[in-house]
Amino acid sequence: MRKMDIAKMARMIMLRGVGYQQAEIAEELEVVPATISYQLKRLRKLAEEHGPKDIFEYYIKGLKLKRG
């Protein structure tokens, strides 16, 4: 399963930010490593479109993405 809720996404971002490897994150979140790989690629694309700060605020702080 590749879909994760916002809470798991926020935890994934936090774990990656403090240096966890993808396999460690997958184990911590109880998902397969392919899910982490997919979600990180997806986040990278979103960050390119909206900016890393907006993506971080959306997942970590619960703020809405700006459309535009």
N, C-alpha and C positions, 0 to 999 in steps of 0.2 A: 504494500500500500504506500503510495507516494504522498498522500494528502496528510497534512498535520495541522492541528488547531493552532491558534495564535499563541497560546501558552507554551506549547512545545517549540514553536518557531522561535519565540523569545528566548527560551532556554538554550536552543541550539546556537543562536547568535552569541549568547553570553559564553557558552562553553568554548565555541570557536575563538572568541575574542581573548580568552585566557589561555589559549594554546592547546586545547584538546584536539586530537586527530579525529578524522571522520569516523573511524571504527570505534573509537572511544565514545564519541557522541552517540552513535547508533546504539551502542550497548546501554549507555545511560538512559536514553529515551525509549529503549525497547522497540526499535525499528530496525529494518535491514539497512546495511550501509548504502545501498543504492538509493534509498530514500534521502539520506543526508546529502549525497552527491547531487541528486536531482534538485533538492531544495536550495543548496548553496549556489548552483548554477542559475536557478530561477531568481534568487536574491540578487546575484551579481547583475543580471539583466535589468531587474527593477531599479537597482541603484544607478545604473547607467541612464535610465529613463527619468527617474525622479530625483536622483541625488542620494548619496549614502545617508546623509543626515535625516532626510524625510523617511527613508525606509527604517532606519533605526528607531525614530520616534514612533512610527506606525506600530512596529512590533513590540518595542520595549515600553513605550509610554502610552500606547493606545490612542495616539492622535491619528486623525484622518489624513490620507494622502491628498495633496493638492492636485487638482485636475488642470491641465492646461497645456 
